[in-house]
Structures are given as C-alpha cells and as structure tokens.
Amino acid sequence: MINTISNVFYDKTINLMDNNVTVDAEGGVNYKGLNIVNTFKGNVSFSNCEKIQKEYGIDYSIDISITTNINCPININDIISYNDIVYNVKDVFKFDSHYLIVAVKWLQ
C-alpha cells in the first residue's frame, strides 16, 4: 500500500547536488560547478508555500516544498535542483510516513 501511494504521489525527480569547490595550495578558491550526487522522488509544490510558512512558524519565504518518503537523503543546507532550478534546503520536517522539505532558491 505504501509503495502504491509513493509511486502515485512521489512522481517528480529531485537532484541532490554537490557544490564542487576546492581550495588550492595558495588559498585560491576554485569553483567547478554543481554535480548530481543522488536523486530521489517526491511531490513538488510551489502553491502551498505561504500556508506552510504560517503553519510551521517559518520566518522566511519558501520557494518550493517537497514531500517524500522516509528514505529521504536530504539535510538542512543541502543543495537540490528541480527542473533546472537550484535550491538551498532550509528545513526538513519528519513525520511518521514522510518528510517535508522546504527550500529557497540558491544564490551562489
């Protein structure tokens, strides 16, 4: 039953990104871009962000909310992408059957 629900509602692919930055021997920062390190399925929403902000007492503007199953590989401050837009994860709320991830557009 849970797998059936997951397959129906968690139908969008979200990428977990790695910010590929190195520091050379002289202290120079070399930015080599973002790499996809993992993907996961979730339900993506842009329309209920204001409701979530009020409901959870969040004091910043959310750009995306994602619900996903309990095997969520995401942590606060991770970088994710969906539809070629990059986001910074601000909060991850754990529930019995799923996670709620809220994020803002990432500014490098």
Backbone hydrogen bonds, N-H to C=O, Kabsch-Sander energy under -0.5 kcal/mol:
donor,donor_aa,acceptor,acceptor_aa,energy
5,I,1,M,-2.2
6,S,2,I,-2.7
7,N,3,N,-2.6
8,V,4,T,-1.6
9,F,5,I,-2.8
10,Y,6,S,-2.2
11,D,9,F,-1.4
12,K,42,G,-2.2
14,I,12,K,-0.6
14,I,40,F,-3.0
15,N,81,S,-2.7
16,L,38,N,-3.3
17,M,15,N,-0.6
17,M,79,I,-3.5
18,D,35,N,-2.7
20,N,18,D,-1.1
20,N,33,G,-2.2
21,V,19,N,-1.5
22,T,30,N,-2.4
24,D,28,G,-2.7
27,G,24,D,-2.0
30,N,22,T,-3.4
30,N,28,G,-0.5
31,Y,29,V,-0.6
32,K,20,N,-3.1
32,K,30,N,-0.6
35,N,18,D,-2.1
37,V,16,L,-2.9
37,V,35,N,-0.5
38,N,16,L,-1.3
40,F,14,I,-2.2
42,G,12,K,-2.1
43,N,67,T,-2.9
44,V,42,G,-0.6
45,S,65,S,-2.7
49,C,46,F,-0.5
52,I,48,N,-2.2
53,Q,49,C,-2.5
54,K,50,E,-2.0
55,E,51,K,-2.7
56,Y,52,I,-2.4
57,G,53,Q,-0.6
57,G,54,K,-0.6
58,I,53,Q,-2.1
63,D,103,A,-2.5
64,I,103,A,-1.6
65,S,45,S,-2.4
66,I,101,I,-2.7
67,T,43,N,-2.1
68,T,99,Y,-1.8
72,C,69,N,-0.6
77,N,89,V,-3.0
78,D,75,N,-1.8
79,I,17,M,-0.7
80,I,78,D,-0.5
80,I,87,Y,-2.4
81,S,15,N,-2.1
82,Y,85,I,-2.2
85,I,82,Y,-1.5
87,Y,80,I,-3.4
88,N,104,V,-3.2
89,V,78,D,-2.8
89,V,87,Y,-0.5
90,K,102,V,-2.4
91,D,102,V,-1.6
93,F,100,L,-3.2
94,K,92,V,-0.5
95,F,98,H,-2.8
99,Y,68,T,-2.5
100,L,93,F,-2.7
101,I,66,I,-3.5
101,I,99,Y,-0.5
102,V,91,D,-2.4
103,A,64,I,-2.2
104,V,88,N,-2.1
106,W,86,V,-2.7
108,Q,106,W,-0.6
